[in-house]
Amino acid sequence: MAVELRETGVELERLVTVDSLFGVLNQRAPFERLDLEVLRSLRYRHHLTELTIDLDHFNRLDDDPLHWTGDLVLIEAEEH
């Protein structure tokens, strides 16, 4: 029973952080990870640096009706 419950929890976590169509992290995942890292930096009194990448003119790509073009660009950017 405990093993099944743990496996269900792992699957639920995957469902809320991974895009089901492309299998990449969704927009919620980075914010959750940042929250964890902020708490860790406070606990250990370490500095924290955040890097944000801006894809120029991405909104043009993401404006197609199905958002496929934008999704494909994000997958390619994540792989590099």
FENSUL-V961778 format. One record per backbone hydrogen bond with DSSP energy under -1.0 kcal/mol. CO is the residue of the C=O (numbers start at 1). NH is the residue of the N-H. Records with the same first field share a line. If there is no record, write none. Layout:
BEGIN
CO: NH + NH
END
This chain:
BEGIN
1: 5
2: 6
3: 7
4: 8
5: 9
6: 10
7: 11
8: 12
9: 13
10: 14
11: 15
12: 16
14: 18
17: 26
19: 23
24: 19
28: 32
29: 33
30: 34
31: 35
32: 36
33: 37
34: 38
35: 39
36: 40
37: 41
38: 42
39: 43
40: 44
41: 46
55: 58
57: 60
58: 62
64: 67
67: 71
68: 72
69: 73
70: 74
71: 75
72: 76
73: 77
74: 78
75: 79
END
